[in-house]
Amino acid sequence: MQEALFQIRPARDDDRFALAAAFAAVAEERDGIATEPPVDVQARAASWAIDGTLVAVAGAELIGSLVVLPSRHGYGEIAMAVAREWRGRGVGSALLAAAIEWARGRGLHKLSLGVFAHNTAAIELYRKFGFVEEGRLIKQYRRANGELWDAVEMGLLL
Ligand SMILES: CC(C)(COP(=O)(O)OP(=O)(O)OC[C@H]1O[C@@H](n2cnc3c(N)ncnc32)[C@H](O)[C@@H]1OP(=O)(O)O)[C@@H](O)C(=O)NCCC(=O)NCCS
């Protein structure tokens, strides 16, 4: 039997640096996530919310992560990223499926997120799992290059 290419598991304390380094690499793309360089990797690593983070690993390599930040009001905010060379191979789907289970297990009633309006890959992924568009924030994000980007709010009732 062929071994799975990657696995999803809860993050551990010793994932902190890899999580922050992977986040910094995605920020360098200046496209999918709101944060742009420079990223203070040490500070990110130290402050990373390990409880609520799921990681995708291929062998010893961290290839993706998803964070659920539960609010006091019963919903959780999510953020995720997959390493560029691993995209389009089901890693994001596996992370999101695991996060939905995790959130249900924690008793959350809803998952929410914001995504740049041009981020078709992410929006399609969220739609595939039943997220619906709840609103659009016009010219909300000022980018380092001066552009003003719209964001779409999406939500999934659990
Ligand atoms: C968004 C992201 C997490 C998706 O992860 P992924 O591992 O590539 O996703 P998957 O391979 O599981 O694809 C899931 C679905 O997304 C959609 N999708 C993925 N890539 C796509 C693309 N380039 N164009 C259109 N739809 C796409 C498809 O619906 C796909 O489902 P299918 O395989 O059944 O057709 C990844 O592209 C990423 O990390 N991007 C940069 C960071 C980012 O944008 N994060 C989200 C911020 S809100």
The ligand as an SDF file (V2000), in Angstrom:
LIG
                    3D

 48 50  0  0  0  0  0  0  0  0999 V2000
   -5.6160   28.7490   -0.3540 C   0  0  0  0  0  0  0  0  0  0  0  0
   -4.7190   27.5480   -0.0900 C   0  0  0  0  0  0  0  0  0  0  0  0
   -4.5880   27.3530    1.4240 C   0  0  0  0  0  0  0  0  0  0  0  0
   -5.3340   26.2880   -0.7270 C   0  0  0  0  0  0  0  0  0  0  0  0
   -4.5620   25.1750   -0.3410 O   0  0  0  0  0  0  0  0  0  0  0  0
   -4.3190   23.9300   -1.3490 P   0  0  0  0  0  0  0  0  0  0  0  0
   -3.5570   22.9100   -0.5980 O   0  0  0  0  0  0  0  0  0  0  0  0
   -3.7410   24.4250   -2.6010 O   0  0  0  0  0  0  0  0  0  0  0  0
   -5.8330   23.4600   -1.5830 O   0  0  0  0  0  0  0  0  0  0  0  0
   -6.3330   22.0630   -2.1790 P   0  0  0  0  0  0  0  0  0  0  0  0
   -5.2650   21.4610   -3.0370 O   0  0  0  0  0  0  0  0  0  0  0  0
   -6.8490   21.2530   -1.0580 O   0  0  0  0  0  0  0  0  0  0  0  0
   -7.5230   22.5620   -3.0960 O   0  0  0  0  0  0  0  0  0  0  0  0
   -8.7900   22.7000   -2.5350 C   0  0  0  0  0  0  0  0  0  0  0  0
   -9.7470   23.3630   -3.4720 C   0  0  0  0  0  0  0  0  0  0  0  0
   -9.3720   24.7080   -3.6600 O   0  0  0  0  0  0  0  0  0  0  0  0
   -9.6750   25.0900   -4.9800 C   0  0  0  0  0  0  0  0  0  0  0  0
   -8.4320   25.4820   -5.6120 N   0  0  0  0  0  0  0  0  0  0  0  0
   -7.1630   25.1970   -5.2380 C   0  0  0  0  0  0  0  0  0  0  0  0
   -6.2770   25.8060   -6.0370 N   0  0  0  0  0  0  0  0  0  0  0  0
   -7.0010   26.4930   -6.9280 C   0  0  0  0  0  0  0  0  0  0  0  0
   -6.6750   27.3720   -7.9920 C   0  0  0  0  0  0  0  0  0  0  0  0
   -5.3910   27.6390   -8.3140 N   0  0  0  0  0  0  0  0  0  0  0  0
   -7.7070   27.9460   -8.6850 N   0  0  0  0  0  0  0  0  0  0  0  0
   -8.9810   27.6960   -8.3740 C   0  0  0  0  0  0  0  0  0  0  0  0
   -9.3640   26.8910   -7.3540 N   0  0  0  0  0  0  0  0  0  0  0  0
   -8.3740   26.2980   -6.6550 C   0  0  0  0  0  0  0  0  0  0  0  0
  -10.3430   23.9290   -5.6340 C   0  0  0  0  0  0  0  0  0  0  0  0
  -11.7300   24.0490   -5.4180 O   0  0  0  0  0  0  0  0  0  0  0  0
   -9.8130   22.7730   -4.8470 C   0  0  0  0  0  0  0  0  0  0  0  0
  -10.6830   21.7060   -4.7980 O   0  0  0  0  0  0  0  0  0  0  0  0
  -10.5180   20.4620   -5.8380 P   0  0  0  0  0  0  0  0  0  0  0  0
   -9.1130   19.9790   -5.6710 O   0  0  0  0  0  0  0  0  0  0  0  0
  -11.5390   19.5100   -5.3570 O   0  0  0  0  0  0  0  0  0  0  0  0
  -10.7780   21.0640   -7.1780 O   0  0  0  0  0  0  0  0  0  0  0  0
   -3.2990   27.7700   -0.7390 C   0  0  0  0  0  0  0  0  0  0  0  0
   -3.4970   28.1370   -2.0810 O   0  0  0  0  0  0  0  0  0  0  0  0
   -2.4630   28.8280   -0.0580 C   0  0  0  0  0  0  0  0  0  0  0  0
   -1.8020   28.5680    0.9490 O   0  0  0  0  0  0  0  0  0  0  0  0
   -2.4150   30.0570   -0.6120 N   0  0  0  0  0  0  0  0  0  0  0  0
   -1.5850   31.1400   -0.0570 C   0  0  0  0  0  0  0  0  0  0  0  0
   -2.0440   31.5860    1.3160 C   0  0  0  0  0  0  0  0  0  0  0  0
   -3.5170   31.9390    1.3060 C   0  0  0  0  0  0  0  0  0  0  0  0
   -4.0290   32.5000    0.3620 O   0  0  0  0  0  0  0  0  0  0  0  0
   -4.1910   31.5780    2.4110 N   0  0  0  0  0  0  0  0  0  0  0  0
   -5.6120   31.8270    2.5660 C   0  0  0  0  0  0  0  0  0  0  0  0
   -5.8080   33.1840    3.0980 C   0  0  0  0  0  0  0  0  0  0  0  0
   -7.5470   33.4990    3.3940 S   0  0  0  0  0  0  0  0  0  0  0  0
  1  2  1  0
  2  3  1  0
  2  4  1  0
  2 36  1  0
  4  5  1  0
  5  6  1  0
  6  7  2  0
  6  8  1  0
  6  9  1  0
  9 10  1  0
 10 11  2  0
 10 12  1  0
 10 13  1  0
 13 14  1  0
 14 15  1  0
 15 16  1  0
 15 30  1  0
 16 17  1  0
 17 18  1  0
 17 28  1  0
 18 19  1  0
 18 27  1  0
 19 20  2  0
 20 21  1  0
 21 22  1  0
 21 27  2  0
 22 23  1  0
 22 24  2  0
 24 25  1  0
 25 26  2  0
 26 27  1  0
 28 29  1  0
 28 30  1  0
 30 31  1  0
 31 32  1  0
 32 33  2  0
 32 34  1  0
 32 35  1  0
 36 37  1  0
 36 38  1  0
 38 39  2  0
 38 40  1  0
 40 41  1  0
 41 42  1  0
 42 43  1  0
 43 44  2  0
 43 45  1  0
 45 46  1  0
 46 47  1  0
 47 48  1  0
M  END
$$$$
